[in-house]
Amino acid sequence: MQQDQSRVNQDASRLEQSQQQLVKDKEDLAQTQTQSRQAQQTAPAAAPAIRLDRAIQNPPVSQQKLPAELTQAKPQINARGETLGRLINITA
C-alpha cells in the first residue's frame, strides 16, 4: 500500500511538472508567432531590379572624341635637350 501511495505521489509530481512545461511551451509558441507576424509585416519591399545595360551610357562613335592635347603628337626631349623622333641613334 505504501509503495502504491509513493507511485501515486511520483506520478502526481510528474504530471504537475508536465503541466508547467506545457504552459511554458504555449507561452513560447505565442511569443514566437507574434514575432513571426511582426517580421512579416515589417519586411522591406523588394528593391527594383537594376538594369546594367542602362547603367553606363555609351555615346555614339561620332561623339567619342579625344581632347586635342591627346590627339596631337608632341615632340619629346631627352636629357640633353634634343628632340626625339621616331628613330633614335643609340651609337655611343
Secondary structure as UniProt FT lines:
FT   HELIX           2..41
FT   HELIX           52..54
FT   HELIX           61..63
FT   HELIX           68..71
FT   STRAND          76..77
FT   TURN            79..80
FT   STRAND          83..84
//
